[in-house]
Amino acid sequence: MIRLVTFDAAGTLIEQRLDPGALAARIVREHGGSVSDQAGSQAYFELQERFREEREIAERLQDRSRIRAVWLAMVEEWTKVVGEGALPATELLDEFLHRSFSGEGHAFALFEDVLPTLDELDSMGIVAGVISNWDHTLHLTLERLGVSDRFAFAVASLEFGAEKPDPRIFHHALERGGVAAGDAVHVGDSLEDDYEGALGAGLHAVLLDRASVAPGDGVVHSLRDLPRVIRAWG
């Protein structure tokens, strides 16, 4: 019997409307710069990989001052890579964070099927959680979207120290939810990270395919279909 449903965040619960590098480029242009969205995005993702180890260490320590220092170093390097000095790095970082997480920047939004699905799962007595390959801002994002209280827990991979499809992050979520693997199902939009990762950790799994191209019994095209699938399992 399913007692816990865990969800992936980006692409499953949350629509990311602006990629971070493009958002930074937009802010710079508003202050007289000329960097394109494409250049800003490419530089961001390259630097994200370059600074990955430093970010992971700071996130696992949950040291907010150290996390900010790493972000600031990334922003300073980003401005060098794209050749823009229209805005000091500290101001660019503060504006970027405000736009991303204030609830006013529209960088993130809930998919329309999230709240009805959570309501129905709640009526079925099923606990919901989140497992995401994200950093500590996962918690802030859920809060700003008004749904942090709808989940019993949220596990961010950079804070935890392992990311999907590593079975350790799924097992940690099971401990947080207080259920056995056979009583849990994970739902996400990545075949490797979510579907195969969950199965490999012993959970049930459902692949969310919003584009309606993937076949299979373990596939849904909307989260609204999830309660029906769970009921069918008995």
C-alpha positions as CSV (number, residue, x, y, z in Angstrom):
1,M,0.0,0.0,0.0
2,I,1.4,3.4,-1.0
3,R,1.9,5.7,2.0
4,L,4.4,8.1,0.6
5,V,4.8,9.9,-2.7
6,T,8.0,11.8,-3.4
7,F,8.2,14.2,-6.3
8,D,11.1,15.6,-8.3
9,A,11.0,19.4,-8.4
10,A,12.1,21.1,-11.6
11,G,10.1,19.8,-14.6
12,T,7.7,17.9,-12.3
13,L,6.3,20.3,-9.7
14,I,8.0,23.5,-10.8
15,E,8.3,25.1,-14.2
16,Q,11.5,27.1,-14.6
17,R,10.6,30.0,-16.8
18,L,14.0,31.6,-17.1
19,D,17.4,29.9,-17.0
20,P,19.8,31.6,-14.5
21,G,22.3,32.8,-17.0
22,A,19.7,34.4,-19.2
23,L,18.2,36.1,-16.2
24,A,21.6,37.5,-15.2
25,A,22.1,38.8,-18.8
26,R,18.7,40.5,-18.7
27,I,19.6,42.3,-15.4
28,V,22.9,43.4,-16.9
29,R,21.2,44.8,-20.0
30,E,18.8,46.8,-17.8
31,H,21.9,48.5,-16.5
32,G,23.4,49.4,-19.8
33,G,25.2,46.2,-20.7
34,S,24.7,44.2,-23.9
35,V,25.3,40.5,-23.1
36,S,22.9,38.2,-24.9
37,D,20.7,35.6,-23.2
38,Q,22.6,32.9,-25.0
39,A,26.1,34.1,-23.9
40,G,24.9,34.6,-20.4
41,S,23.4,31.1,-20.2
42,Q,26.4,29.4,-21.7
43,A,28.7,31.1,-19.3
44,Y,26.5,30.3,-16.3
45,F,26.4,26.5,-17.0
46,E,30.1,26.3,-17.7
47,L,30.9,28.1,-14.4
48,Q,28.3,26.0,-12.5
49,E,30.4,22.9,-13.3
50,R,33.7,24.7,-12.6
51,F,32.4,25.7,-9.1
52,R,30.5,22.5,-8.5
53,E,32.8,21.0,-5.8
54,E,33.0,24.3,-3.9
55,R,29.2,24.6,-4.0
56,E,28.7,21.0,-2.8
57,I,31.1,21.5,0.2
58,A,29.4,24.8,1.3
59,E,25.9,23.2,0.8
60,R,26.7,20.1,2.9
61,L,28.0,22.3,5.7
62,Q,24.8,24.4,5.4
63,D,27.1,27.5,5.8
64,R,25.1,30.3,4.3
65,S,28.0,32.8,4.4
66,R,30.3,30.3,2.6
67,I,27.5,29.6,0.0
68,R,27.2,33.3,-0.7
69,A,30.9,33.6,-1.1
70,V,30.9,30.9,-3.7
71,W,28.0,32.4,-5.5
72,L,29.7,35.8,-5.5
73,A,32.9,34.3,-6.9
74,M,30.8,32.7,-9.7
75,V,29.1,36.0,-10.5
76,E,32.5,37.8,-10.6
77,E,33.8,35.2,-12.9
78,W,30.6,35.3,-15.0
79,T,31.1,39.0,-15.6
80,K,34.6,38.4,-16.8
81,V,33.6,35.6,-19.1
82,V,30.8,37.6,-20.8
83,G,32.9,40.8,-20.8
84,E,30.4,42.9,-18.8
85,G,31.2,45.3,-16.0
86,A,28.0,47.3,-16.2
87,L,27.0,46.2,-12.6
88,P,29.2,45.4,-9.6
89,A,29.1,41.6,-8.8
90,T,27.5,42.1,-5.4
91,E,24.7,44.2,-6.8
92,L,24.2,41.7,-9.7
93,L,24.0,38.8,-7.2
94,D,21.6,40.6,-4.9
95,E,19.3,41.5,-7.9
96,F,19.6,38.0,-9.3
97,L,18.5,36.4,-6.0
98,H,15.7,38.9,-5.6
99,R,14.3,38.2,-9.1
100,S,14.7,34.5,-8.7
101,F,13.2,33.9,-5.2
102,S,11.2,37.0,-4.2
103,G,8.0,35.7,-5.9
104,E,8.0,38.7,-8.1
105,G,10.5,37.7,-10.8
106,H,8.4,34.8,-12.3
107,A,11.5,32.7,-12.6
108,F,9.6,29.7,-11.2
109,A,6.0,28.7,-11.2
110,L,3.9,25.6,-10.2
111,F,2.5,23.5,-13.0
112,E,-1.3,23.7,-13.0
113,D,-1.8,20.1,-12.0
114,V,0.3,20.3,-8.8
115,L,-2.2,21.6,-6.3
116,P,-5.2,19.4,-7.4
117,T,-2.9,16.4,-7.2
118,L,-1.6,17.2,-3.8
119,D,-5.2,17.8,-2.6
120,E,-6.3,14.4,-3.9
121,L,-3.3,12.6,-2.4
122,D,-4.0,14.3,0.9
123,S,-7.6,13.0,0.8
124,M,-6.2,9.5,0.3
125,G,-4.1,9.8,3.4
126,I,-0.8,9.8,1.4
127,V,2.2,11.8,2.6
128,A,4.1,13.9,0.0
129,G,7.8,14.7,-0.1
130,V,10.3,16.2,-2.5
131,I,13.6,14.7,-3.7
132,S,15.4,17.1,-6.0
133,N,18.9,17.6,-7.6
134,W,18.9,21.2,-6.3
135,D,20.7,23.3,-3.7
136,H,19.4,24.9,-0.5
137,T,17.2,27.3,-2.5
138,L,14.8,24.4,-3.1
139,H,13.3,25.2,0.3
140,L,13.1,28.9,-0.5
141,T,11.5,28.2,-3.9
142,L,8.8,25.9,-2.4
143,E,8.1,28.5,0.3
144,R,7.8,31.4,-2.3
145,L,5.5,29.2,-4.4
146,G,3.3,28.7,-1.3
147,V,3.6,24.9,-1.1
148,S,6.4,24.2,1.5
149,D,3.8,23.2,4.0
150,R,2.3,20.7,1.6
151,F,5.3,18.5,1.9
152,A,6.5,16.5,4.9
153,F,10.1,17.1,3.8
154,A,12.2,18.3,0.9
155,V,15.7,16.8,0.2
156,A,18.1,18.9,-1.8
157,S,20.9,16.9,-3.3
158,L,23.7,19.4,-2.7
159,E,22.8,19.7,1.0
160,F,22.5,15.9,1.3
161,G,25.7,15.1,-0.5
162,A,24.4,12.7,-3.2
163,E,22.1,13.3,-6.2
164,K,19.6,11.2,-8.1
165,P,19.9,8.4,-9.3
166,D,22.1,7.6,-6.4
167,P,20.0,5.2,-4.2
168,R,21.3,6.9,-1.0
169,I,19.1,10.0,-1.6
170,F,16.0,7.9,-2.0
171,H,16.8,5.9,1.1
172,H,17.3,9.1,3.0
173,A,13.8,10.2,1.9
174,L,12.3,6.9,3.0
175,E,13.8,7.5,6.5
176,R,12.4,11.0,6.5
177,G,9.0,9.7,5.5
178,G,9.2,6.8,7.9
179,V,8.1,4.2,5.3
180,A,9.6,1.1,3.7
181,A,10.6,1.3,0.0
182,G,7.6,-0.9,-1.0
183,D,5.2,1.6,0.4
184,A,6.6,4.6,-1.5
185,V,6.5,5.8,-5.1
186,H,8.7,8.5,-6.7
187,V,7.5,10.6,-9.5
188,G,9.7,12.6,-11.9
189,D,10.4,13.6,-15.5
190,S,13.8,12.1,-15.9
191,L,14.0,8.5,-17.0
192,E,17.5,7.9,-15.6
193,D,17.4,10.1,-12.4
194,D,13.8,9.6,-11.3
195,Y,12.3,6.5,-12.8
196,E,15.3,4.2,-13.0
197,G,16.8,5.7,-9.9
198,A,13.7,5.1,-7.8
199,L,13.4,1.5,-9.1
200,G,17.0,0.9,-8.3
201,A,16.5,2.0,-4.8
202,G,13.5,-0.3,-4.3
203,L,10.7,2.2,-4.6
204,H,7.8,2.2,-7.1
205,A,8.3,4.7,-9.8
206,V,6.2,6.8,-12.2
207,L,7.7,8.7,-15.1
208,L,6.0,12.1,-15.9
209,D,6.0,12.7,-19.6
210,R,4.3,16.1,-20.2
211,A,5.1,15.9,-23.9
212,S,3.1,12.7,-24.2
213,V,5.7,10.8,-26.2
214,A,6.9,8.1,-23.8
215,P,4.9,4.8,-23.8
216,G,4.6,2.4,-20.9
217,D,2.5,1.4,-17.9
218,G,4.6,3.5,-15.6
219,V,4.1,6.7,-17.5
220,V,1.6,9.5,-16.9
221,H,1.2,12.6,-18.9
222,S,-0.2,14.8,-16.1
223,L,0.1,14.6,-12.3
224,R,-3.7,14.5,-12.3
225,D,-3.3,10.8,-13.4
226,L,-1.1,9.9,-10.5
227,P,-3.9,9.1,-7.9
228,R,-5.6,6.8,-10.4
229,V,-2.4,4.9,-10.9
230,I,-1.9,4.6,-7.2
231,R,-5.4,3.3,-6.6
232,A,-4.9,0.8,-9.4
233,W,-2.0,-0.7,-7.5
234,G,-4.4,-1.4,-4.6
